[in-house]
């Protein structure tokens, strides 16, 4: 149990686990793994429930989860490494490295007609990382461009990253770059950018420059056969909707190493990445980013000039009181947000239910991994609130 000097109440941390266990008991969750760390020490790491609700094996602290969009901060860090090495600038137009975007256009509606024009602002590398590129997600609305994404099957895992980039470049941008925050396939494109600039596949680059140096040995785009028995699974059907739950099959190798949503990982592995960021870019003698770059990454990059696009579902993903950094949401001030925390906290999550937050001022981070896509928003908020209520200072 945590020592008093940790600033975390043992009874309240135990209550956090008890609440999660109660949700397992009433079959709202198949299972969960939570991890809470402060001042460089893991203070709680607990597995609850079943790893696969169709079997009897219990969840383990080493269970492997599809982390979906929690891939984005890792790939964003890879882009920033390439910036640090002098191979790109955040201000570079993406067409400098992915020439298929040289003639990209923006789609606008004028008097009911679709007009295509050259963007006033060429989308940049920074725009990809902060989601201001004009690129969208087909799952977030029914705009004509989003329908074009669906028609082009941009979510297919059968394309390579470069083939994905070429397919995306054939579709106009939905928004003028640098004018609105629109969550989308920008970080998938950042994965193609990493490949183009580094000359390596995204998986090979991440392994050599981030995963291996940090000892994240259970993180990758494919789970090898000897680890298949550790993959966490969802309920076959969602408890609320009754609809079948289908998640990525991480057991087979696919062409697309998705920079926006493709990784599987564990709480222990992801904790090493977060501790590295909290340390200013280094862990156990391995430096992956400079302190200055980490400060840039974890700062708000929207400011007052770039609002959130509230015309579709994208705006619902960025809570009130938050801006966006280079890979995750950043809390702008105390209050406003419906979740506990304060200025400088950064967080993100994955569509299947994994989530994390980091509080630099409190030297605190926490991770919850579940495979329950229908209740991801509820458990993200619940977990964050329960962790903060355990703080005693």
Secondary structure, DSSP 8 states (H G I E B T S, - for coil): ---GGGSB-HHHHHHHHHHHHHHHHTTS-SEEEEEEEETTEEEEEEEEEBSSTTS--B--TT-BEE-GGGHHHHHHHHHHHHHHTTS--TTSBGGGT-GGGTT-EEEEEETTEEEEEE-SS--BHHHHHHT-SS---GGG---HHHHHHHHTTTT-SSS-HHHHHHHHHTS-BSS-TTSEE--STHHHHHHHHHHHHHSS-HHHHHIIIIITTTT-TT-BSS--GGGGGGB----SB-TTT--B-----TTS--S---TTT--EE-HHHHHHHHHHHHTTSEETTEESS-HHHHHHHTS-SSTTTSEE--SSSGGGGS-TTEEE-SSSEEE-SSSSSSSS--TT-EEEE-TTS-EEEEETTTTEEEEEE---GGGHHHHHHHHHHHHHHTB--
